[in-house]
Amino acid sequence: MTPKEEFKISKTLSYVLRHRPDEIGIMLDENGYVGVDELIHQFNAYSQIQLTLEKLKQVVANNDKQRFAFSADGFKIRASQGHSVQIELDYQPQVPPELLYHGTAAANLPSIRKTGLAKRSRHHVHLSPDVATAKNVGSRHGVPVVLPIKALEMHQDGMLFYCSDNGVWLTDEVPVQYIVFQ
């Protein structure tokens, strides 16, 4: 598989497993999983690129953000987080580290200073465990800005945190008082 083909498969999987499973005629279960065989069959029916189990495994293994996860038995697959469709990821609350980081574009700062971080159309606000990852996320949207988040303090004040399969931290919102503006 060429790098270009792998990139296209990954982008398509991210889109259908996070936002529009109906685009290729699949339905996600309550936890966001779909059968691997069904995904491959439907992917191939709607795409010019032909997906095989080997290619799927390669895309999952090589994805730098580890966006996808197989079920324990390997028969199902889902996106690790970032869904706009209604699912229950079934992550258990966890104690976060003292600081987490949110990557955004500089253009978003005035709004964030007023209202904090909101999940909007997604299930959660996404926070990174390190500055480099947050900067990478922010650079996708413009000039990147990394905002330290006082995650442990939020947790101590009663807010819940979850850690996805790929190490992204999730929470419902980040009020302004927990954001470190520099």
N, CA and C of each residue as an Amber inpcrd file, in Angstrom:
protein
   546
   0.8550000  -1.1710000   0.0000000   0.0000000   0.0000000   0.0000000
   0.9000000   1.2330000   0.0000000   0.5780000   2.1760000  -0.8520000
   1.3590000   3.4050000  -0.9360000   0.9990000   4.3270000   0.2330000
   1.8930000   5.2390000   0.5870000   1.5640000   6.2020000   1.6420000
   0.3100000   7.0250000   1.3050000   0.1490000   7.3710000   0.0430000
  -1.0230000   8.1450000  -0.3790000  -2.3060000   7.3370000  -0.1630000
  -2.2710000   6.0550000  -0.5130000  -3.4400000   5.1940000  -0.3200000
  -3.7350000   5.0330000   1.1790000  -2.6990000   4.8410000   1.9640000
  -2.8760000   4.7060000   3.4180000  -3.4970000   5.9700000   4.0110000
  -3.0430000   7.1390000   3.5590000  -3.5830000   8.4080000   4.0270000
  -5.0650000   8.5220000   3.6720000  -5.4270000   8.1730000   2.4480000
  -6.8270000   8.2740000   2.0090000  -7.7190000   7.3190000   2.8020000
  -7.2400000   6.1180000   3.0400000  -8.0130000   5.1540000   3.8290000
  -8.2120000   5.6880000   5.2450000  -7.1480000   6.1950000   5.8500000
  -7.2250000   6.7240000   7.2140000  -8.2080000   7.8830000   7.3090000
  -8.1530000   8.8130000   6.3590000  -9.0660000   9.9570000   6.3650000
 -10.5170000   9.4950000   6.2160000 -10.7440000   8.5460000   5.3230000
 -12.1040000   8.0450000   5.1080000 -12.6080000   7.3250000   6.3470000
 -11.7700000   6.4930000   6.9480000 -12.1640000   5.7950000   8.1740000
 -12.4840000   6.7830000   9.2880000 -11.6700000   7.8060000   9.4220000
 -11.8990000   8.8040000  10.4550000 -13.2540000   9.4730000  10.2460000
 -13.5620000   9.8050000   9.0250000 -14.8290000  10.4630000   8.7050000
 -16.0200000   9.5470000   8.9980000 -15.9800000   8.3150000   8.5060000
 -17.1610000   7.4480000   8.6700000 -17.2890000   6.8990000  10.0850000
 -16.1830000   6.6180000  10.7650000 -16.2690000   6.0570000  12.1200000
 -16.5190000   7.1170000  13.1870000 -16.2860000   8.3880000  12.8600000
 -16.4960000   9.4540000  13.8390000 -17.7510000  10.2850000  13.5510000
 -18.0610000  10.4490000  12.2650000 -19.0970000  11.4170000  11.9240000
 -20.2360000  10.9000000  11.0440000 -19.9380000  10.1210000  10.0430000
 -20.9600000   9.7650000   9.0590000 -20.9040000   8.2930000   8.6460000
 -21.1980000   7.3800000   9.5530000 -21.2000000   5.9660000   9.1790000
 -22.2110000   5.6690000   8.0640000 -23.2900000   6.4390000   8.0280000
 -24.3120000   6.2390000   7.0080000 -23.8040000   6.4870000   5.5920000
 -22.7220000   7.2490000   5.4430000 -22.1580000   7.5420000   4.1200000
 -21.7540000   6.2700000   3.3780000 -21.3710000   5.2330000   4.1320000
 -21.0190000   3.9720000   3.4660000 -21.9600000   2.8390000   3.8870000
 -23.0710000   3.2110000   4.5040000 -24.0900000   2.2170000   4.8280000
 -23.7840000   1.3230000   6.0140000 -23.0550000   1.8440000   7.0070000
 -22.8030000   1.0530000   8.2200000 -23.5020000   1.7040000   9.3980000
 -23.7210000   0.9290000  10.4430000 -24.2570000   1.4370000  11.6970000
 -23.2850000   1.0770000  12.8090000 -22.9910000   2.0370000  13.6370000
 -22.1270000   1.8020000  14.7900000 -22.9790000   1.2810000  15.9340000
 -22.4080000   0.3880000  16.7540000 -23.1540000  -0.0550000  17.9300000
 -23.0860000   1.0420000  18.9950000 -23.6840000   0.8050000  20.1410000
 -23.7780000   1.8390000  21.1820000 -22.4210000   2.3250000  21.6730000
 -21.3690000   1.5350000  21.4690000 -20.0230000   1.9320000  21.8840000
 -19.1540000   2.3990000  20.7160000 -19.7710000   2.5910000  19.5580000
 -19.0520000   3.1140000  18.4000000 -18.3630000   2.0750000  17.5400000
 -18.5560000   0.8130000  17.8400000 -17.9150000  -0.2550000  17.0710000
 -18.7630000  -0.6790000  15.8750000 -18.0810000  -1.1790000  14.8600000
 -18.7080000  -1.8350000  13.7200000 -17.8740000  -3.0840000  13.4300000
 -18.5200000  -4.1180000  12.9360000 -17.7900000  -5.3390000  12.5850000
 -16.7590000  -5.0660000  11.5020000 -15.5830000  -5.6310000  11.6590000
 -14.4970000  -5.4350000  10.6990000 -14.9150000  -5.9080000   9.3180000
 -15.5250000  -7.0900000   9.2270000 -15.9490000  -7.6150000   7.9210000
 -16.9670000  -6.6960000   7.2540000 -17.9220000  -6.1900000   8.0430000
 -18.9320000  -5.2800000   7.4990000 -18.2790000  -3.9820000   7.0270000
 -17.3580000  -3.4330000   7.8290000 -16.6740000  -2.2070000   7.4430000
 -15.9360000  -2.3920000   6.1240000 -15.1760000  -3.4590000   6.0060000
 -14.4050000  -3.7040000   4.7800000 -15.3460000  -3.8410000   3.5840000
 -16.4090000  -4.6120000   3.7400000 -17.3660000  -4.8230000   2.6420000
 -17.9870000  -3.4950000   2.1980000 -18.4770000  -2.7160000   3.1460000
 -19.1370000  -1.4570000   2.8170000 -18.1410000  -0.4030000   2.3190000
 -16.9650000  -0.3670000   2.8880000 -15.9220000   0.5480000   2.4270000
 -15.6520000   0.2910000   0.9470000 -15.4870000  -0.9720000   0.5960000
 -15.1800000  -1.3390000  -0.7880000 -16.3310000  -1.0500000  -1.7360000
 -17.5600000  -1.1070000  -1.2500000 -18.7240000  -0.8150000  -2.0850000
 -18.8260000   0.6770000  -2.4150000 -18.2510000   1.5240000  -1.5530000
 -18.3880000   2.9700000  -1.7180000 -17.0950000   3.6830000  -2.0830000
 -16.0040000   2.9760000  -2.1850000 -14.7100000   3.6160000  -2.4170000
 -14.0120000   3.0180000  -3.6260000 -13.2030000   3.8510000  -4.2670000
 -12.3860000   3.3520000  -5.3700000 -11.1740000   2.5910000  -4.8520000
 -10.7900000   2.8580000  -3.6140000  -9.6850000   2.1430000  -2.9880000
 -10.2440000   0.8610000  -2.3710000  -9.6100000  -0.2390000  -2.6140000
 -10.0710000  -1.4980000  -2.0580000  -9.3580000  -1.7890000  -0.7440000
 -10.1640000  -1.9450000   0.3040000  -9.6590000  -2.1950000   1.6470000
  -9.6410000  -3.6940000   1.9060000  -8.5560000  -4.1610000   2.5020000
  -8.4460000  -5.5520000   2.9420000  -8.1770000  -5.5450000   4.4350000
  -8.2930000  -6.7020000   5.0710000  -7.9930000  -6.7920000   6.4940000
  -6.5480000  -6.3870000   6.7630000  -5.6330000  -6.7940000   5.8910000
  -4.2250000  -6.4540000   6.0700000  -4.0100000  -4.9370000   5.9880000
  -4.6640000  -4.3010000   5.0150000  -4.5410000  -2.8420000   4.8880000
  -5.1390000  -2.1450000   6.1030000  -6.2810000  -2.6430000   6.5720000
  -6.9260000  -2.0500000   7.7420000  -6.0050000  -2.1390000   8.9570000
  -5.4130000  -3.3000000   9.1670000  -4.4870000  -3.4670000  10.2920000
  -3.2940000  -2.5250000  10.1730000  -2.8060000  -2.3450000   8.9510000
  -1.6630000  -1.4620000   8.7270000  -2.0440000  -0.0120000   9.0260000
  -3.2190000   0.4150000   8.5770000  -3.6690000   1.7830000   8.8300000
  -3.8160000   2.0200000  10.3340000  -4.4010000   1.0700000  11.0470000
  -4.5770000   1.2010000  12.4990000  -3.2160000   1.2690000  13.1900000
  -2.3090000   0.3930000  12.8080000  -0.9900000   0.3370000  13.4450000
  -0.1450000   1.5700000  13.1460000  -0.2630000   2.1070000  11.9370000
   0.6000000   3.2100000  11.5120000   0.0330000   4.5880000  11.8030000
  -1.2110000   4.6840000  12.2000000  -1.8060000   5.9980000  12.4220000
  -1.0810000   6.6920000  13.5610000  -0.4650000   7.8200000  13.2550000
   0.3670000   8.5080000  14.2430000  -0.4270000   8.9860000  15.4510000
  -1.7200000   9.1900000  15.2980000  -2.5420000   9.6280000  16.4240000
  -3.3370000   8.4900000  17.0400000  -3.1150000   7.2820000  16.5340000
  -3.8130000   6.0950000  17.0500000  -5.3150000   6.3730000  17.1770000
  -5.8860000   6.8380000  16.0710000  -7.3000000   7.2380000  16.0470000
  -8.2710000   6.0660000  16.1140000  -7.8030000   4.8710000  15.8070000
  -8.6880000   3.7130000  15.7120000  -8.2530000   2.6210000  16.6710000
  -9.2400000   1.8250000  17.1150000  -8.9260000   0.7250000  18.0280000
  -9.7900000  -0.4810000  17.6750000  -9.1890000  -1.6380000  17.6770000
  -9.9160000  -2.8950000  17.5160000 -10.4840000  -3.3080000  18.8670000
 -11.5930000  -4.0210000  18.8480000 -12.1310000  -4.6110000  20.0760000
 -11.1510000  -5.6660000  20.5720000 -11.3110000  -6.0900000  21.8050000
 -10.3930000  -7.0700000  22.4000000 -10.3040000  -8.3460000  21.5750000
 -11.4170000  -8.7600000  20.9760000 -11.4000000  -9.9890000  20.1760000
 -10.9540000  -9.7560000  18.7340000 -10.7830000  -8.4840000  18.3330000
 -10.3140000  -8.1580000  16.9940000 -11.3730000  -8.2100000  15.9100000
 -12.6140000  -8.4750000  16.2720000 -13.6700000  -8.6000000  15.2720000
 -14.3870000  -7.2870000  14.9830000 -14.1530000  -6.2670000  15.8240000
 -14.7990000  -4.9650000  15.6370000 -13.7510000  -3.8640000  15.7100000
 -14.1260000  -2.7020000  15.1920000 -13.2350000  -1.5430000  15.1890000
 -14.0620000  -0.2910000  15.4660000 -13.4020000   0.7250000  16.0590000
 -14.0530000   2.0110000  16.2740000 -13.0040000   3.1160000  16.2460000
 -13.4840000   4.3510000  16.1720000 -12.6270000   5.5130000  16.3700000
 -12.4540000   5.6860000  17.8770000 -11.2820000   6.1030000  18.3060000
 -10.9920000   6.2150000  19.7370000 -11.6940000   7.3820000  20.4100000
 -11.8970000   8.4800000  19.6950000 -12.6220000   9.6340000  20.2120000
 -12.8760000  10.5800000  19.0620000 -13.5700000  11.6950000  19.3520000
 -13.8130000  12.7080000  18.3340000 -15.1300000  12.5510000  17.6030000
 -16.0100000  11.7370000  18.1330000 -17.2850000  11.4730000  17.4670000
 -18.2330000  12.6630000  17.5320000 -18.9680000  12.8470000  16.4460000
 -20.0860000  13.7810000  16.4660000 -21.4030000  13.0030000  16.4390000
 -21.3390000  11.6960000  16.2240000 -22.5350000  10.8510000  16.2980000
 -22.6940000  10.3710000  17.7340000 -23.9240000  10.0690000  18.1060000
 -24.2220000   9.6940000  19.4890000 -23.7800000   8.2560000  19.7720000
 -22.7750000   8.1200000  20.6140000 -22.2940000   6.8120000  21.0660000
 -21.8370000   6.9410000  22.5120000 -21.6130000   5.8200000  23.1690000
 -21.0820000   5.8050000  24.5300000 -19.7350000   5.0970000  24.4770000
 -18.6570000   5.8470000  24.6390000 -17.3180000   5.2560000  24.5480000
 -16.9960000   4.3420000  25.7130000 -17.7440000   4.4550000  26.7920000
 -17.6000000   3.5680000  27.9390000 -16.2360000   3.6830000  28.6230000
 -15.6320000   4.8780000  28.5580000 -14.3920000   5.1120000  29.2890000
 -14.7350000   5.3830000  30.7460000 -13.8800000   4.9460000  31.6450000
 -14.0800000   5.1450000  33.0740000 -13.3880000   6.4320000  33.5190000
 -14.0000000   7.1770000  34.4430000 -13.3500000   8.3920000  34.9400000
 -11.9730000   8.0750000  35.5250000 -11.0400000   8.9930000  35.3020000
  -9.6740000   8.8240000  35.7890000  -9.1700000  10.1370000  36.3760000
  -8.1740000  10.0350000  37.2170000  -7.5180000  11.2190000  37.7690000
  -6.4890000  11.6890000  36.7380000  -6.6250000  12.9400000  36.2720000
  -5.6810000  13.4420000  35.2700000  -4.3860000  13.9100000  35.9060000
  -3.3700000  14.1370000  35.0830000  -2.1500000  14.7620000  35.6160000
  -2.4390000  16.2160000  36.0040000  -1.4920000  16.8340000  36.6580000
  -1.6870000  18.2180000  37.1060000  -2.0390000  19.1380000  35.9410000
  -1.3010000  19.0200000  34.8410000  -1.5430000  19.8490000  33.6640000
  -1.8020000  18.9970000  32.4400000  -2.7550000  19.4380000  31.6360000
  -2.9700000  18.9200000  30.2960000  -2.9110000  20.1280000  29.3770000
  -2.9640000  19.9010000  28.0620000  -2.7650000  20.9990000  27.1250000
  -3.8150000  20.9610000  26.0210000  -4.2470000  22.1580000  25.6390000
  -5.2090000  22.2680000  24.5420000  -4.5650000  23.0690000  23.4220000
  -4.5270000  22.4760000  22.2440000  -3.9960000  23.1590000  21.0760000
  -5.1240000  23.7990000  20.2930000  -4.9470000  25.0450000  19.9580000
  -5.9660000  25.7720000  19.2010000  -5.2760000  26.7890000  18.3070000
  -6.0680000  27.5070000  17.5190000  -5.5350000  28.5660000  16.6770000
  -5.5940000  29.8890000  17.4420000  -4.6330000  30.7380000  17.1940000
  -4.5770000  32.0460000  17.8580000  -5.8770000  32.8200000  17.6580000
  -6.5140000  32.6520000  16.5270000  -7.7600000  33.3720000  16.2340000
  -8.8920000  33.0060000  17.1990000  -8.7780000  31.8510000  17.8610000
  -9.8230000  31.4150000  18.7870000  -9.6700000  31.9750000  20.2030000
  -8.5480000  32.6010000  20.4860000  -8.2650000  33.0560000  21.8510000
  -9.2980000  34.0370000  22.4260000  -9.7630000  35.0410000  21.6830000
 -10.7490000  35.9500000  22.2790000 -12.0040000  35.2170000  22.7800000
 -12.4980000  34.2880000  22.0060000 -13.6800000  33.5190000  22.4090000
 -13.3810000  32.6420000  23.6200000 -12.2160000  31.9900000  23.6250000
 -11.8410000  31.1060000  24.7320000 -11.6680000  31.9160000  26.0180000
 -11.1060000  33.1140000  25.9210000 -10.9440000  33.9710000  27.1000000
 -12.2900000  34.3260000  27.7300000 -13.3330000  34.4060000  26.9030000
 -14.6690000  34.7640000  27.3970000 -15.4330000  33.5700000  27.9510000
 -15.3990000  32.4430000  27.2190000 -16.3020000  31.3340000  27.5550000
 -15.6120000  30.0410000  27.9650000 -14.2950000  29.9760000  27.8670000
 -13.6010000  28.7250000  28.1500000 -13.6850000  27.8010000  26.9500000
 -13.4860000  26.5140000  27.1970000 -13.5240000  25.5180000  26.1240000
 -14.8000000  24.6990000  26.2400000 -15.5240000  24.5990000  25.1510000
 -16.7690000  23.8350000  25.1200000 -16.6440000  22.7090000  24.1030000
 -17.3800000  21.6420000  24.3230000 -17.3070000  20.4870000  23.4280000
 -17.9980000  20.7300000  22.0920000 -18.8940000  21.6730000  22.0310000
 -19.6530000  22.0030000  20.8210000 -20.3440000  20.7760000  20.2630000
 -20.0780000  20.4130000  19.0020000 -20.7950000  19.2850000  18.3860000
 -20.1670000  17.9350000  18.7320000 -19.0680000  17.9370000  19.4470000
 -18.4130000  16.6870000  19.8180000 -18.8730000  16.2340000  21.1970000
 -18.4620000  15.0450000  21.5810000 -18.8470000  14.5070000  22.8810000
 -18.0510000  15.1110000  24.0260000 -16.8060000  15.5440000  23.7460000
 -15.9280000  16.0500000  24.7950000 -14.9780000  17.1100000  24.2490000
 -14.3870000  17.8490000  25.1700000 -13.2380000  18.6930000  24.8600000
 -12.0290000  17.7660000  24.8850000 -11.1440000  17.9060000  23.9020000
  -9.9600000  17.0530000  23.7990000  -8.7440000  17.7880000  24.3570000
  -8.0040000  17.1000000  25.2170000  -6.8020000  17.6620000  25.8210000
  -5.6350000  16.7180000  25.6030000  -4.4830000  17.2810000  25.3590000
  -3.2820000  16.4880000  25.0720000  -2.4230000  16.3500000  26.3270000
  -1.6930000  15.2380000  26.4240000  -0.8340000  15.0460000  27.5920000
   0.4830000  15.8120000  27.5150000   0.8060000  16.3760000  26.3320000
   2.0820000  17.0770000  26.1880000   1.9380000  18.2660000  25.2410000
   2.8620000  19.1870000  25.3430000   2.8460000  20.4210000  24.5580000
   2.9900000  20.1350000  23.0650000   3.8890000  19.2270000  22.6960000
   4.1410000  18.9520000  21.2760000   2.8760000  18.4690000  20.5650000
   2.1320000  17.5710000  21.1960000   0.8980000  17.0690000  20.5860000
  -0.1190000  18.1910000  20.4590000  -0.2640000  18.9890000  21.5110000
  -1.2130000  20.1000000  21.4740000  -0.8440000  21.1080000  20.3860000
   0.4450000  21.3650000  20.2240000   0.8860000  22.3000000  19.1850000
   0.5550000  21.7580000  17.8040000   0.7320000  20.4650000  17.6140000
   0.3920000  19.8180000  16.3490000  -1.0980000  19.9610000  16.0660000
  -1.9300000  19.7400000  17.0820000  -3.3820000  19.8790000  16.9300000
  -3.7280000  21.3180000  16.5620000  -3.1660000  22.2750000  17.2820000
  -3.4500000  23.6830000  17.0260000  -3.0210000  24.1400000  15.6490000
  -1.9520000  23.5660000  15.1280000  -1.4370000  23.9850000  13.8200000
  -2.3650000  23.5810000  12.6750000  -3.2790000  22.6610000  12.9210000
  -4.2380000  22.2710000  11.8770000  -5.2740000  23.3580000  11.6430000
  -5.3800000  24.2980000  12.5560000  -6.4410000  25.3000000  12.4890000
  -5.9230000  26.7160000  12.2440000  -4.6260000  26.8960000  12.1180000
  -4.0430000  28.2200000  11.9250000  -2.7660000  28.3430000  12.7230000
  -2.4180000  29.5550000  13.1110000  -1.2270000  29.7820000  13.9310000
  -1.4870000  29.1260000  15.2900000  -0.6570000  28.1250000  15.6590000
  -0.9660000  27.3580000  16.8720000  -0.6650000  28.0960000  18.1740000
  -1.5450000  27.8520000  19.1310000  -1.3720000  28.3350000  20.5010000
  -1.6330000  27.1440000  21.4090000  -0.7950000  26.9630000  22.4070000
  -0.9740000  25.8740000  23.3640000  -1.3830000  26.4750000  24.7030000
  -2.5350000  26.0140000  25.1970000  -3.0520000  26.4930000  26.4750000
  -2.9060000  25.4170000  27.5440000  -2.1050000  25.6710000  28.5790000
  -2.0560000  24.7330000  29.7020000  -3.4080000  24.7460000  30.4350000
  -3.8460000  23.5710000  30.8410000  -5.1150000  23.4040000  31.5420000
  -4.8270000  22.8210000  32.9170000  -5.3610000  23.4440000  33.9560000
  -5.1690000  22.9570000  35.3250000  -6.1220000  21.7770000  35.5690000
  -5.7680000  20.6490000  34.9970000  -6.6410000  19.4750000  34.9820000
  -6.8540000  18.8750000  36.3740000  -5.7980000  18.7310000  37.1320000
  -5.9330000  18.1340000  38.4650000  -6.8110000  19.0200000  39.3540000
  -6.6380000  20.3140000  39.2540000  -7.4770000  21.2370000  40.0220000
  -8.9450000  21.1000000  39.5940000  -9.1830000  20.9760000  38.2930000
 -10.5510000  20.7610000  37.8060000 -11.1350000  19.4930000  38.4050000
 -10.3310000  18.4390000  38.3690000 -10.7690000  17.1430000  38.9200000
 -11.0930000  17.2750000  40.4150000 -10.2300000  17.9490000  41.1380000
 -10.4430000  18.1410000  42.5790000 -11.7010000  18.9650000  42.8570000
 -12.0950000  19.7790000  41.8750000 -13.3140000  20.5740000  41.9900000
 -14.5490000  19.8270000  41.4710000 -14.3780000  18.5410000  41.1560000
 -15.5200000  17.6980000  40.8190000 -15.7580000  17.4270000  39.3480000
 -14.8840000  17.8650000  38.4700000 -15.0850000  17.6210000  37.0460000
 -14.4530000  16.3020000  36.6470000 -15.1250000  15.5990000  35.7500000
 -14.6890000  14.2690000  35.3310000 -13.7600000  14.3270000  34.1290000
 -12.7960000  13.4120000  34.1360000 -11.8570000  13.2420000  33.0300000
 -11.8250000  11.7760000  32.6300000 -11.6210000  11.5590000  31.3380000
 -11.4960000  10.2140000  30.7780000 -10.2650000  10.2190000  29.8780000
  -9.6170000   9.0740000  29.7820000  -8.4670000   8.9600000  28.8850000
  -8.8240000   7.9450000  27.8090000  -8.7810000   8.3810000  26.5530000
  -9.1560000   7.5010000  25.4410000  -8.0640000   6.4690000  25.1790000
  -8.3750000   5.5300000  24.3160000  -7.4360000   4.4510000  23.9850000
  -6.1070000   4.9720000  23.4520000  -6.1230000   6.1430000  22.8290000
  -4.8940000   6.6740000  22.2500000  -4.2530000   7.7800000  23.0810000
  -4.6620000   7.9150000  24.3530000  -4.0010000   8.8420000  25.2610000
  -4.5240000  10.2650000  25.2490000  -5.5870000  10.5240000  24.4890000
  -6.2050000  11.8470000  24.5000000  -7.1150000  11.9200000  25.7260000
  -6.9940000  13.0140000  26.4700000  -7.8350000  13.2110000  27.6520000
  -9.1110000  13.9200000  27.2400000 -10.2190000  13.5200000  27.8230000
 -11.5380000  14.0330000  27.4690000 -12.2470000  14.5710000  28.7070000
 -12.9320000  15.6930000  28.5380000 -13.7490000  16.2680000  29.6010000
 -14.8910000  17.0290000  28.9500000 -15.9250000  17.3490000  29.7070000
 -17.0980000  17.9930000  29.1320000 -16.8760000  19.4650000  28.7920000
 -16.0980000  20.1520000  29.5960000 -15.8330000  21.5710000  29.3670000
 -14.6090000  21.9730000  30.1700000 -14.0460000  23.1190000  29.8150000
 -12.9650000  23.6970000  30.6030000 -13.3290000  25.1610000  30.8630000
 -13.8310000  25.4660000  32.0580000 -14.1300000  26.8570000  32.3920000
 -12.8700000  27.7210000  32.3660000 -13.0550000  28.9830000  32.1200000
 -11.9520000  29.9380000  31.9530000 -10.9600000  29.9020000  33.1030000
 -11.4290000  29.7500000  34.3330000 -10.5240000  29.8490000  35.4800000
  -9.4840000  28.7250000  35.5320000  -9.6550000  27.6720000  34.7390000
  -8.6990000  26.5650000  34.7340000  -7.7270000  26.6320000  33.5520000
  -7.8340000  27.6700000  32.7430000  -6.9750000  27.8440000  31.5720000
  -5.8670000  28.8290000  31.9230000  -4.6270000  28.4610000  31.6240000
  -3.4900000  29.3370000  31.8680000  -3.2030000  30.1000000  30.5730000
  -3.5260000  31.3770000  30.5660000  -3.2500000  32.2320000  29.4060000
  -1.8890000  32.8690000  29.6070000  -1.0640000  32.8180000  28.5990000
   0.3070000  33.3330000  28.7340000   0.5000000  34.6100000  27.9760000
